[in-house]
Amino acid sequence: MAKVLVLYASLTGSTEVMAETITDYIKAKDHDVDFKSFDFEPIPAKELVNYDGILLGSYSWDDDIPFEVEDFYQDMDDVDLSGKLVGTFGSCDSYYDIYGPALDTLATKAEERNSAVYKEKLKVELEPDDQDIEHCEQFAEGFLQELAK
């Protein structure tokens, strides 16, 4: 049984819906999951070492990470994530020139900190629909399969 952290920032609730769906799926597969929000339950980046798998969710707009995630992002510089699998997911908006830049930025930071990065960055256009919810479950399953390797 893996210990997984699902940590997210949500502006409109869309990334939160994705985080809840992913968390429920992982729990249903009998893994130990901690579900936290950057807004309400901040976690020090140094605690990432306590998890086998880390799923970071964030909304994306413009070309940067959200302000709620900035301190955590900077604190990741002090953490060695060797042996950890990190995945990213979130709500994005194709209105902007870059689609889902926060997810790419977080994945790059995790890779710089020596983690394995799950190949799929789950990007959903604005609010998740039923098909997107199904995709969240498939994303979680793929992540768990990769974690088991």
CORBELHU-V512251 format. One record per pair of residues at least 4 apart in sequence whose C-alpha atoms are under 8 Angstrom apart, sorted by the first residue. I is the first residue (numbers start at 0). GAP is how many residues later the second one is. Records with the same first field share a line. If there is no record, write none. Layout:
BEGIN
I=GAP, GAP
END
This chain:
BEGIN
0=29, 30, 31
1=29, 30, 49, 50, 51, 145
2=28, 29, 30, 31, 47, 48, 49, 50
3=27, 28, 29, 30, 47, 48, 49, 50, 51
4=28, 29, 30, 31, 43, 46, 48, 49, 50
5=13, 17, 27, 28, 29, 30, 48, 49, 50, 51
6=12, 28, 29, 30, 31, 47, 48, 49, 50
7=7, 8, 11, 28, 29, 30, 48, 49, 50
8=6, 7, 28, 29, 30, 48, 49, 50, 57, 59, 60
9=4, 5, 6, 47, 48, 49
10=4, 48
12=4
13=4, 76, 77, 112, 113, 114
14=4, 42, 43, 44, 74, 75, 76
15=4
16=4, 111
17=4, 71, 72, 110, 115, 118
18=4, 38
19=4
20=4, 112, 115, 116
21=4, 114, 115, 117, 118
22=4, 10, 12
23=4
24=4, 112, 115, 116
25=4, 5, 6, 7, 114, 115, 118
26=4, 5, 6
35=4, 5, 6, 7
36=4, 5
37=4, 5, 30, 31
38=29
42=4, 29
43=4, 28, 31
44=27, 28, 30, 31, 34
45=29, 30, 32, 33
46=4
47=6, 31, 33
48=30, 31, 32, 35
50=33
51=31, 32, 33, 95
52=31, 32, 33, 34, 94
53=30, 31, 32, 33
54=31, 32, 33, 34
55=30, 31, 32, 33, 50
56=31, 32, 33, 46
57=7, 8, 30, 31, 32, 33, 44, 45
58=7, 31, 32, 33, 41, 43
59=4, 5, 6, 30, 31, 32, 33, 39, 40, 41, 42, 43
60=31, 32, 35, 38, 39, 40, 41
61=34, 35, 36, 39
62=35, 38, 39
63=37, 38, 41
64=4, 5, 36, 37, 40
65=4, 36
66=4
68=4
69=4
70=4
71=4
72=4, 33, 36
74=4
75=33, 34, 37
76=36
78=34
79=33, 34, 35
80=29, 32, 33, 34
81=31, 32, 33, 34
82=31, 32, 33
83=31, 32
84=30, 31, 32, 33, 62
85=21, 24, 29, 30, 31, 32
86=20, 30, 31, 32, 33, 34, 56
87=15, 16, 18, 19, 30, 32, 33, 34
88=14, 32, 33, 34
89=10, 13, 32, 33, 34
90=9, 32, 33, 34, 35, 36, 37
91=7, 8, 31, 32, 33, 34
92=6, 7, 32, 33
93=4, 5, 31
99=4, 23
100=4
101=4
102=4, 18
103=4, 17
104=4
105=4
106=4, 10
107=4
108=4
109=4, 5, 6, 7
110=4, 5, 6
117=25, 28
119=19
121=14, 17
123=4, 8
127=4, 5
128=4
129=4
130=4
131=4
132=4
133=4
134=4
135=4
136=4
137=4
138=4
139=4
140=4
141=4
142=4
143=4
144=4
END
